[in-house]
Amino acid sequence: MACAVSLHAQTIFTDNFEAGASPLWSNLRGAWFTANGVYLAANPQNVPPTFTGLPFVLQNFAVEVDINQVADGGIWLRCDASGTNGVLLVTGGHGWGGGARGGDAGRSLYWHVITPANWSSPPILNEASNAFSNPGVQNVHLRIEVVGNSYAAFLNGSTTAITSLTETNMTYSSGSVGLYGFSSQTFDNFVLQVPPGFGPYLLNIARTDSSHATLSWPTNAVGWDLESTAFLVAANWSTVTNAPVIAGTNFTLTVSDAGTQQYFRLHKQ
């Protein structure tokens, strides 16, 4: 499978948990906390599954994360606002969190596409058996790439996916990223990236008060610069250097008109 995220991808969030968890984590279920620079659920469970997520609603993205003492947990992908429905990559699994030992318990990587209709027993999809040889002890690095209806997981720096999923129903076209814990495994060095977009993308402008306006454009428009000019005839476009923030599925930036006319565009690098 081709990589979803190129070398020009933009990192939109990182957390190494050294100074505690970022306040952007929702800590919705599981009483998540940090200890010794790692992040884990104090109350790991799977009915309903634990969830701590980020406030970015994304389409295409990549996640990198270290998992320590991998045994039972995972990464939520394109999850909905409830933190219950979405695509879940399970790390270990097969009942390790419920006390199972031996066999496949704690050793696999597999996918769930969780919906309100199947949440209590979602099907296991595209399992990579024996991905982990020493559950409850082993430390691993995961990269997960999501683009369109394709999902791929890469283990310990490999450029070949250990397991992938083509979700033909396109059940979730966008959503948030989160963590799931059903054991004592911990998370560290979390990185979230979005890839360059192909575009073109719509640039929205809305006045916020008499002297300010807010510009917004999709977060997937990575590789596109926001530019401005005072004149459309013989325009001299210049890059807007103020950094945007992320609100939902958009980059947003508030600008001042300062009594002068300005024009804006998105221009591909």
Backbone bond lengths (Angstrom), bond angles and torsions (degrees), N, CA, C in turn:
res aa  C-N    CA-C-N  psi(-1)  N-CA   C-N-CA  omega(-1)  CA-C   N-CA-C  phi
1 M - - - 1.469 - - 1.523 109.23 -
2 A 1.306 117.54 135.73 1.456 121.68 177.69 1.518 110.67 -69.82
3 C 1.319 115.28 149.33 1.464 119.53 178.63 1.513 110.56 -65.44
4 A 1.322 116.07 141.00 1.452 120.82 177.84 1.517 111.90 -82.97
5 V 1.314 117.26 -22.32 1.457 120.79 -172.28 1.527 108.83 -122.90
6 S 1.314 116.81 124.00 1.457 121.06 -177.10 1.518 110.60 -87.89
7 L 1.331 114.61 179.14 1.457 119.98 178.40 1.525 111.73 -63.01
8 H 1.337 117.83 -18.67 1.459 121.08 -178.06 1.525 112.08 -94.86
9 A 1.333 117.24 12.22 1.455 120.66 177.95 1.518 110.24 -60.05
10 Q 1.314 114.43 152.58 1.463 120.01 179.53 1.517 109.85 -105.01
11 T 1.321 116.68 128.03 1.456 121.34 174.08 1.523 108.63 -80.10
12 I 1.333 116.15 121.00 1.461 119.53 -177.83 1.527 112.82 -106.26
13 F 1.345 116.70 -10.91 1.464 118.05 179.23 1.528 108.29 -161.13
14 T 1.329 115.91 138.30 1.461 121.95 170.90 1.523 108.97 -139.72
15 D 1.329 116.02 153.34 1.456 121.02 175.08 1.526 108.51 -154.79
16 N 1.344 115.71 120.12 1.460 119.05 175.70 1.530 111.61 -103.13
17 F 1.332 116.95 0.39 1.463 124.48 171.82 1.534 113.29 63.52
18 E 1.332 116.59 13.91 1.459 118.96 -179.64 1.519 112.29 -69.15
19 A 1.327 117.06 -32.68 1.471 121.04 179.72 1.525 110.73 -108.99
20 G 1.323 116.63 32.34 1.455 121.13 -173.31 1.512 110.16 89.62
21 A 1.311 116.85 175.11 1.457 121.43 -179.05 1.524 110.31 -80.41
22 S 1.328 115.99 145.78 1.461 120.43 174.25 1.528 109.83 -57.36
23 P 1.341 117.40 142.61 1.474 119.41 176.79 1.523 112.97 -66.18
24 L 1.337 118.05 -8.65 1.463 120.17 177.73 1.526 112.29 -73.17
25 W 1.324 118.34 -21.27 1.455 120.13 176.25 1.533 109.74 -66.62
26 S 1.324 116.80 134.92 1.473 120.13 -173.90 1.519 113.27 -79.13
27 N 1.344 118.08 -28.07 1.469 121.34 -176.65 1.527 110.47 48.25
28 L 1.326 115.71 51.03 1.461 121.23 -173.12 1.519 112.83 -72.27
29 R 1.330 116.56 -45.07 1.468 121.02 178.93 1.526 109.62 -143.41
30 G 1.312 115.55 133.32 1.450 120.00 175.56 1.514 115.07 118.25
31 A 1.344 118.30 -4.29 1.475 121.71 178.95 1.529 110.53 51.91
32 W 1.326 116.21 60.49 1.454 121.78 -178.09 1.525 110.96 -70.37
33 F 1.321 115.54 145.96 1.460 120.26 179.72 1.531 108.48 -152.70
34 T 1.336 115.93 168.00 1.460 120.87 176.11 1.520 109.91 -111.31
35 A 1.326 114.14 148.22 1.464 121.16 175.43 1.518 107.64 -153.07
36 N 1.317 116.04 126.34 1.470 121.18 177.95 1.531 111.87 55.26
37 G 1.333 115.42 37.78 1.449 120.32 173.28 1.510 115.65 78.04
38 V 1.347 118.28 18.13 1.457 121.86 175.03 1.526 108.86 -130.42
39 Y 1.328 115.83 166.71 1.472 123.05 -172.33 1.517 108.15 -123.34
40 L 1.326 116.85 133.48 1.462 120.34 -178.62 1.520 110.66 -155.98
41 A 1.338 114.73 165.67 1.455 121.61 179.28 1.519 109.77 -91.78
42 A 1.335 116.91 125.63 1.456 120.84 176.54 1.518 111.21 -71.06
43 N 1.336 115.86 -28.90 1.461 121.14 179.86 1.527 109.53 -123.32
44 P 1.331 117.76 71.63 1.462 119.60 -179.49 1.525 111.32 -65.16
45 Q 1.315 114.91 138.12 1.469 119.34 -178.47 1.523 108.44 -161.05
46 N 1.345 115.63 168.50 1.461 118.98 175.43 1.514 113.15 -133.30
47 V 1.346 118.53 8.37 1.462 121.14 176.00 1.516 109.16 -134.07
48 P 1.347 119.63 90.75 1.464 124.89 -10.22 1.530 109.82 -74.90
49 P 1.324 116.91 163.04 1.464 118.78 -178.20 1.516 112.21 -66.64
50 T 1.329 115.62 147.42 1.460 120.57 176.63 1.525 110.38 -61.52
51 F 1.307 114.89 153.48 1.468 119.77 -179.64 1.515 109.59 -155.12
52 T 1.313 115.27 127.49 1.463 122.05 164.41 1.513 105.97 -133.10
53 G 1.333 116.63 123.30 1.453 119.77 -171.19 1.513 113.39 -131.41
54 L 1.328 114.25 171.62 1.458 122.51 -179.51 1.523 110.12 -105.75
55 P 1.343 117.96 153.25 1.469 121.52 -171.22 1.524 114.02 -86.15
56 F 1.332 117.59 29.34 1.462 121.24 -179.70 1.522 108.79 -107.96
57 V 1.313 117.12 121.94 1.460 121.31 175.26 1.524 107.17 -95.51
58 L 1.318 116.05 111.52 1.454 121.80 -169.29 1.523 111.30 -123.48
59 Q 1.324 114.83 159.36 1.462 121.36 174.66 1.523 110.19 -103.31
60 N 1.320 116.94 -65.60 1.459 122.45 -179.81 1.526 108.66 -110.55
61 F 1.341 116.52 135.33 1.456 119.02 -174.80 1.528 109.50 -167.45
62 A 1.309 115.87 172.59 1.459 122.57 173.67 1.516 109.35 -136.64
63 V 1.321 115.23 144.55 1.459 122.60 178.51 1.521 108.23 -121.79
64 E 1.336 116.62 134.80 1.455 121.53 169.19 1.524 107.94 -122.72
65 V 1.348 115.75 139.09 1.457 119.02 -177.62 1.523 109.39 -159.63
66 D 1.328 115.45 144.95 1.456 121.52 170.20 1.528 108.22 -93.37
67 I 1.330 115.39 136.71 1.461 121.09 176.41 1.523 107.53 -120.56
68 N 1.313 116.14 122.89 1.459 122.26 -179.17 1.522 110.13 -101.12
69 Q 1.336 116.22 138.71 1.470 122.70 -179.08 1.526 110.58 53.39
70 V 1.328 114.86 49.63 1.456 121.25 -176.17 1.530 110.20 -57.30
71 A 1.349 115.52 132.36 1.463 119.68 -176.94 1.525 111.92 -153.58
72 D 1.330 117.34 -51.25 1.464 120.39 179.54 1.523 107.78 -162.95
73 G 1.320 116.17 116.55 1.457 123.16 -179.49 1.511 107.62 171.85
74 G 1.339 116.82 -149.60 1.451 117.44 177.47 1.508 113.96 161.69
75 I 1.333 113.15 -170.79 1.457 122.59 -177.53 1.518 108.28 -122.82
76 W 1.332 116.06 123.91 1.461 121.99 174.05 1.532 109.04 -81.47
77 L 1.333 116.13 137.95 1.457 122.49 -179.34 1.524 108.65 -132.75
78 R 1.325 116.12 131.81 1.471 121.84 -178.94 1.533 111.65 51.62
79 C 1.311 115.49 43.70 1.461 120.89 -179.81 1.524 110.13 -77.65
80 D 1.337 117.09 149.61 1.458 120.17 178.33 1.527 110.26 -83.13
81 A 1.332 115.52 -179.50 1.469 120.54 -173.17 1.519 112.62 -65.46
82 S 1.334 117.99 -22.16 1.463 120.75 -179.66 1.517 112.65 -75.18
83 G 1.340 117.10 -15.07 1.452 120.10 -175.17 1.514 112.28 66.88
84 T 1.325 116.23 23.99 1.469 121.51 -176.79 1.518 112.52 -122.20
85 N 1.324 117.45 -32.25 1.456 122.23 -175.02 1.526 110.18 -114.76
86 G 1.315 116.28 135.18 1.450 121.36 -179.87 1.512 109.47 161.44
87 V 1.325 115.84 -168.46 1.458 121.67 174.80 1.523 107.66 -95.69
88 L 1.321 116.34 129.42 1.466 121.56 -177.46 1.522 109.10 -122.14
89 L 1.332 116.53 122.99 1.456 121.81 170.46 1.520 107.23 -91.24
90 V 1.326 116.68 114.76 1.458 121.67 -177.99 1.521 109.53 -89.84
91 T 1.326 116.01 131.79 1.460 122.89 177.62 1.525 108.51 -105.91
92 G 1.313 116.36 116.31 1.464 120.63 -177.98 1.510 110.57 87.76
93 G 1.324 115.60 -96.06 1.450 121.17 171.01 1.515 115.26 69.45
94 H 1.341 114.96 -151.65 1.467 123.49 -177.36 1.523 111.82 54.70
95 G 1.349 114.65 41.14 1.452 119.72 171.48 1.506 116.83 85.31
96 W 1.340 117.84 5.63 1.465 118.98 179.45 1.530 110.58 -56.02
97 G 1.330 116.43 -44.67 1.465 119.66 -178.59 1.514 113.00 -63.75
98 G 1.339 116.96 -24.43 1.463 121.11 177.91 1.513 113.29 -91.07
99 G 1.337 117.35 3.80 1.459 120.71 176.28 1.510 115.68 108.59
100 A 1.347 117.98 -2.65 1.462 120.08 -179.88 1.527 110.63 -69.34
101 R 1.322 116.27 140.79 1.455 122.02 176.86 1.533 108.10 -138.02
102 G 1.321 114.84 150.85 1.453 118.81 -178.04 1.511 111.70 83.39
103 G 1.317 116.24 170.21 1.456 120.50 -179.18 1.517 110.74 62.34
104 D 1.340 116.16 -134.19 1.466 121.53 -178.87 1.518 113.59 -85.38
105 A 1.339 117.62 -5.92 1.464 120.25 -174.11 1.526 111.01 -57.52
106 G 1.340 115.96 122.94 1.455 122.30 175.99 1.510 115.58 77.71
107 R 1.337 118.94 5.25 1.457 120.58 -169.82 1.530 115.30 -112.57
108 S 1.314 119.08 -7.08 1.462 121.08 -168.62 1.524 113.05 -110.44
109 L 1.326 114.43 167.89 1.455 124.12 165.52 1.521 106.62 -125.72
110 Y 1.327 116.85 128.73 1.463 119.42 178.32 1.521 109.37 -156.20
111 W 1.336 114.97 168.28 1.453 122.03 -173.98 1.517 111.11 -111.25
112 H 1.326 115.57 147.08 1.463 123.48 164.83 1.533 107.91 -121.46
113 V 1.325 117.17 139.41 1.458 121.70 164.66 1.520 105.15 -108.19
114 I 1.330 115.73 101.47 1.461 121.70 -169.21 1.526 109.91 -96.53
115 T 1.319 115.49 128.00 1.463 123.20 179.40 1.524 108.61 -128.35
116 P 1.333 118.21 167.67 1.470 119.17 176.37 1.529 113.07 -59.10
117 A 1.340 117.53 -23.51 1.462 120.69 -178.02 1.519 113.18 -81.42
118 N 1.348 118.09 -23.52 1.467 118.48 -174.30 1.525 113.93 -125.86
119 W 1.329 118.25 9.28 1.456 121.20 -167.43 1.528 113.18 -57.45
120 S 1.345 118.57 -29.17 1.462 119.88 -177.22 1.523 112.48 -78.84
121 S 1.338 117.23 -18.32 1.460 120.13 179.91 1.527 110.04 -155.55
122 P 1.327 117.79 66.40 1.463 119.58 -178.30 1.525 110.92 -70.19
123 P 1.324 117.74 148.36 1.470 120.05 179.87 1.523 111.98 -68.00
124 I 1.327 114.73 147.50 1.461 121.77 173.93 1.521 108.09 -83.90
125 L 1.328 117.30 126.46 1.453 122.32 -174.54 1.520 110.88 -119.95
126 N 1.321 116.53 133.37 1.469 124.46 169.91 1.527 112.62 49.61
127 E 1.317 114.30 56.21 1.462 120.46 -176.10 1.527 112.16 -71.51
128 A 1.327 115.64 134.14 1.454 122.35 168.87 1.526 106.79 -101.93
129 S 1.341 116.20 99.99 1.460 120.85 -177.89 1.520 110.26 -74.60
130 N 1.324 115.30 152.64 1.468 122.27 177.06 1.532 112.48 55.76
131 A 1.337 116.25 32.87 1.472 119.61 174.53 1.520 110.53 -65.64
132 F 1.343 115.98 -30.36 1.464 121.18 -178.72 1.526 108.54 -122.81
133 S 1.311 115.78 131.66 1.465 120.40 -175.30 1.520 113.19 -93.23
134 N 1.339 116.81 -20.42 1.464 119.62 -173.50 1.523 110.04 -137.77
135 P 1.348 117.67 70.45 1.471 120.13 -176.39 1.524 111.98 -61.39
136 G 1.336 114.19 144.04 1.454 120.41 -178.61 1.513 113.89 85.25
137 V 1.346 116.72 -6.92 1.458 121.96 -178.63 1.528 110.87 -129.88
138 Q 1.321 116.86 -40.70 1.457 123.11 -170.26 1.531 112.47 -70.47
139 N 1.337 116.54 140.59 1.462 123.27 173.44 1.524 108.85 -106.74
140 V 1.346 116.97 137.13 1.467 120.55 -175.89 1.518 109.91 -138.71
141 H 1.330 114.38 163.64 1.462 121.78 174.03 1.515 108.18 -119.18
142 L 1.327 116.69 132.00 1.460 122.57 -179.98 1.521 110.43 -119.64
143 R 1.329 115.22 141.53 1.461 122.27 166.75 1.515 106.35 -125.68
144 I 1.326 116.15 129.29 1.458 121.71 178.04 1.519 108.10 -121.17
145 E 1.330 116.76 128.14 1.451 122.02 -179.72 1.529 108.80 -115.59
146 V 1.317 115.96 135.16 1.456 122.63 -178.12 1.521 108.32 -128.51
147 V 1.328 116.55 123.26 1.459 121.08 175.90 1.523 108.09 -148.81
148 G 1.326 116.05 128.83 1.457 119.94 -178.00 1.515 110.58 58.85
149 N 1.341 116.28 -126.67 1.460 119.69 178.20 1.525 112.29 -101.87
150 S 1.339 117.03 18.82 1.465 121.96 -177.00 1.523 111.28 -111.98
151 Y 1.321 114.66 137.46 1.453 123.45 177.75 1.528 107.75 -128.05
152 A 1.318 117.73 138.86 1.461 120.87 179.38 1.518 109.69 -143.48
153 A 1.347 115.24 140.91 1.460 121.59 179.36 1.521 109.03 -118.55
154 F 1.337 116.20 131.80 1.456 123.39 -178.55 1.525 107.66 -119.69
155 L 1.338 116.31 131.20 1.461 121.72 -172.83 1.519 110.83 -108.88
156 N 1.337 115.38 129.26 1.466 122.78 171.17 1.525 113.20 54.63
157 G 1.343 115.90 44.04 1.453 120.95 173.63 1.511 115.76 82.10
158 S 1.318 119.05 0.84 1.457 121.19 178.55 1.529 110.07 -64.57
159 T 1.342 115.87 145.52 1.460 120.42 175.37 1.518 111.86 -93.24
160 T 1.327 117.16 0.76 1.464 122.97 175.54 1.517 108.59 -108.89
161 A 1.314 116.37 128.46 1.462 120.19 -178.16 1.518 110.35 -64.21
162 I 1.326 116.66 134.58 1.452 120.80 175.79 1.523 110.77 -78.94
163 T 1.329 116.24 -29.08 1.459 121.71 172.36 1.523 108.21 -154.50
164 S 1.325 115.97 147.02 1.462 120.54 178.35 1.522 108.95 -140.62
165 L 1.301 115.27 164.72 1.460 122.03 -178.08 1.508 109.21 -141.40
166 T 1.328 116.78 127.50 1.460 121.85 169.44 1.515 107.05 -105.80
167 E 1.316 115.90 109.17 1.464 121.68 -173.10 1.520 108.39 -91.96
168 T 1.332 115.66 87.63 1.464 121.46 -169.39 1.524 112.96 -64.25
169 N 1.327 117.42 -26.90 1.467 120.08 179.05 1.518 112.73 -78.05
170 M 1.337 117.24 -11.58 1.465 122.80 -177.22 1.530 109.62 47.94
171 T 1.340 114.75 50.75 1.466 120.61 -175.88 1.519 111.50 -59.16
172 Y 1.322 115.88 -38.96 1.458 120.74 179.44 1.523 108.77 -127.53
173 S 1.339 116.05 112.70 1.465 120.56 -179.54 1.519 111.93 -90.41
174 S 1.321 117.23 -15.93 1.456 122.08 177.17 1.523 108.04 -158.29
175 G 1.307 115.76 168.29 1.451 119.87 178.87 1.506 110.53 161.40
176 S 1.317 116.02 -170.58 1.456 120.74 -175.27 1.523 110.90 -104.28
177 V 1.317 114.86 167.30 1.459 123.55 -179.52 1.518 108.30 -107.71
178 G 1.323 116.08 140.73 1.456 118.92 179.81 1.511 111.90 -154.42
179 L 1.327 115.73 -179.62 1.459 123.37 -179.46 1.519 109.72 -119.41
180 Y 1.331 114.90 148.49 1.461 123.22 179.59 1.519 108.23 -127.53
181 G 1.322 117.11 133.08 1.447 121.10 178.41 1.516 111.51 -130.23
182 F 1.356 116.55 126.63 1.472 121.40 175.93 1.531 109.97 -133.31
183 S 1.335 114.64 29.27 1.459 121.14 178.78 1.523 107.02 -163.59
184 S 1.320 116.19 -167.57 1.469 120.02 178.47 1.517 111.86 -88.77
185 Q 1.345 118.74 7.49 1.461 119.20 178.41 1.524 109.83 -62.05
186 T 1.343 115.98 149.73 1.461 121.60 -176.79 1.526 109.96 -124.32
187 F 1.335 115.10 163.14 1.462 122.36 -176.42 1.524 109.71 -120.68
188 D 1.348 114.98 145.80 1.456 119.96 -179.18 1.529 108.92 -152.49
189 N 1.335 114.98 159.31 1.473 122.58 173.20 1.531 112.10 51.02
190 F 1.309 114.89 57.76 1.458 122.08 -178.22 1.529 109.72 -84.71
191 V 1.341 116.53 131.45 1.459 122.46 179.19 1.524 108.47 -133.57
192 L 1.345 116.58 133.29 1.458 122.66 177.20 1.518 108.98 -121.45
193 Q 1.343 116.08 126.62 1.458 122.13 -178.35 1.517 110.59 -125.52
194 V 1.338 115.73 153.34 1.463 121.11 170.18 1.527 107.74 -122.00
195 P 1.340 117.53 143.13 1.460 120.77 -174.79 1.514 112.08 -84.77
196 P 1.326 116.34 167.15 1.462 119.19 172.26 1.523 110.49 -60.94
197 G 1.321 116.37 145.74 1.455 120.31 178.20 1.516 111.86 -102.18
198 F 1.321 115.93 159.95 1.454 121.05 -178.85 1.529 111.95 -90.88
199 G 1.307 116.29 -35.20 1.454 120.82 175.22 1.517 113.12 68.43
200 P 1.344 118.28 -166.46 1.472 124.49 -0.29 1.531 111.72 -70.56
201 Y 1.321 115.58 161.23 1.456 121.60 -177.48 1.522 109.98 -120.44
202 L 1.319 114.41 148.10 1.466 120.72 -179.30 1.526 109.44 -81.56
203 L 1.320 115.54 130.28 1.459 122.34 174.96 1.518 108.01 -103.10
204 N 1.331 116.13 117.28 1.467 121.48 -179.85 1.528 110.11 -99.02
205 I 1.323 115.80 142.02 1.463 122.19 177.80 1.523 108.56 -129.58
206 A 1.327 116.23 125.72 1.470 121.03 178.87 1.521 108.81 -133.60
207 R 1.335 116.42 130.11 1.463 119.87 179.12 1.520 109.35 -72.00
208 T 1.334 115.26 133.75 1.460 120.33 179.40 1.524 112.52 -101.32
209 D 1.336 117.75 -30.01 1.458 122.13 172.47 1.525 107.21 -159.11
210 S 1.314 117.15 -168.42 1.461 120.41 -173.26 1.514 113.98 -65.94
211 S 1.326 117.53 -18.55 1.461 119.19 -176.31 1.533 113.87 -130.07
212 H 1.336 117.28 9.23 1.456 119.73 -179.02 1.525 110.74 -137.72
213 A 1.322 115.14 151.55 1.455 122.33 173.83 1.526 108.31 -136.28
214 T 1.333 115.74 152.64 1.465 121.24 177.68 1.518 109.53 -111.63
215 L 1.321 115.31 126.00 1.454 122.73 176.03 1.518 108.43 -97.47
216 S 1.332 117.58 143.27 1.459 120.75 177.05 1.523 109.59 -143.93
217 W 1.340 115.27 144.42 1.456 121.39 178.63 1.529 107.93 -155.78
218 P 1.343 118.44 158.39 1.475 121.22 -170.92 1.517 113.23 -62.95
219 T 1.339 114.90 146.23 1.456 120.30 178.94 1.526 112.42 -66.20
220 N 1.320 117.76 -20.66 1.465 119.54 178.36 1.519 112.56 -78.98
221 A 1.319 118.67 0.59 1.466 121.40 178.73 1.523 110.50 -84.72
222 V 1.328 115.90 45.29 1.464 120.77 175.49 1.522 107.61 -75.28
223 G 1.330 115.83 138.72 1.457 120.37 -174.36 1.519 112.80 93.12
224 W 1.321 115.99 -0.05 1.464 122.44 176.15 1.525 108.30 -112.09
225 D 1.333 116.68 129.35 1.463 121.95 179.00 1.524 110.69 -94.46
226 L 1.319 115.64 141.35 1.452 120.76 168.71 1.523 107.83 -82.54
227 E 1.336 116.44 123.50 1.460 121.51 -178.27 1.521 110.06 -124.95
228 S 1.334 115.82 156.87 1.461 120.89 -179.82 1.524 110.10 -137.77
229 T 1.322 114.40 157.32 1.455 121.25 174.36 1.519 108.37 -152.59
230 A 1.314 116.02 155.20 1.468 120.49 178.09 1.526 111.95 -90.26
231 F 1.344 117.20 -15.10 1.468 120.41 -176.15 1.529 109.42 -138.27
232 L 1.327 116.36 137.61 1.457 120.06 176.77 1.522 111.52 -85.75
233 V 1.331 117.53 -29.77 1.459 121.22 175.86 1.527 108.21 -81.56
234 A 1.336 115.66 126.98 1.469 120.81 -175.44 1.531 110.28 53.16
235 A 1.326 114.12 47.91 1.463 120.26 -173.74 1.520 111.82 -64.76
236 N 1.311 114.98 140.02 1.460 122.66 174.31 1.527 106.64 -117.04
237 W 1.344 115.70 91.48 1.455 120.31 -174.81 1.521 110.93 -77.98
238 S 1.327 116.04 137.52 1.463 120.70 176.78 1.529 109.38 -129.93
239 T 1.322 116.73 147.64 1.454 122.05 -178.20 1.526 110.99 -71.35
240 V 1.314 116.27 132.70 1.469 121.48 174.77 1.527 107.21 -77.08
241 T 1.313 117.61 120.63 1.462 121.57 -172.33 1.523 113.54 -91.20
242 N 1.332 118.48 -13.72 1.462 119.90 178.12 1.524 109.35 -65.06
243 A 1.320 117.90 135.63 1.459 121.93 -177.00 1.531 110.80 -79.83
244 P 1.328 118.01 130.76 1.464 120.04 176.18 1.528 110.67 -76.67
245 V 1.326 114.92 165.98 1.462 121.14 171.83 1.520 107.67 -113.43
246 I 1.330 116.43 167.63 1.459 121.03 -179.46 1.518 109.21 -104.67
247 A 1.341 115.50 128.40 1.463 122.25 175.69 1.521 107.15 -131.04
248 G 1.330 116.69 106.67 1.456 120.12 -177.41 1.508 111.29 64.00
249 T 1.336 117.18 -121.91 1.465 121.70 -178.16 1.516 112.41 -94.87
250 N 1.335 118.24 8.95 1.463 120.58 -173.37 1.529 113.05 -124.57
251 F 1.343 115.05 149.37 1.449 121.42 157.56 1.526 107.31 -78.27
252 T 1.321 118.10 141.46 1.465 121.40 176.77 1.523 109.60 -134.36
253 L 1.326 115.07 147.54 1.461 121.55 179.56 1.513 108.48 -149.42
254 T 1.322 116.77 127.65 1.466 121.56 176.39 1.520 108.93 -94.69
255 V 1.329 115.90 130.31 1.463 121.49 -178.39 1.523 109.52 -123.03
256 S 1.315 115.19 155.76 1.459 121.96 177.50 1.519 109.09 -102.85
257 D 1.348 115.74 136.38 1.469 117.13 177.57 1.530 111.65 -84.34
258 A 1.327 116.97 -19.06 1.474 122.37 176.26 1.527 112.67 46.64
259 G 1.328 114.99 31.55 1.465 119.53 178.10 1.512 114.69 76.15
260 T 1.332 117.98 8.04 1.461 121.11 -179.40 1.520 110.02 -120.08
261 Q 1.304 115.81 152.59 1.464 121.25 179.33 1.530 109.93 -82.20
262 Q 1.339 116.68 136.93 1.451 121.86 177.90 1.519 110.36 -136.56
263 Y 1.322 115.14 147.58 1.451 121.98 173.89 1.524 107.90 -118.96
264 F 1.337 115.88 147.44 1.463 120.67 -177.80 1.514 109.84 -129.98
265 R 1.334 114.99 152.60 1.462 120.71 174.71 1.524 108.82 -151.87
266 L 1.350 116.02 161.44 1.454 122.47 168.70 1.523 107.40 -101.36
267 H 1.332 115.98 127.54 1.451 120.49 -176.47 1.518 109.87 -126.22
268 K 1.330 117.20 126.97 1.452 121.57 -177.67 1.514 110.80 -70.39
269 Q 1.320 116.12 132.62 1.466 121.62 -178.89 1.533 111.51 -65.35
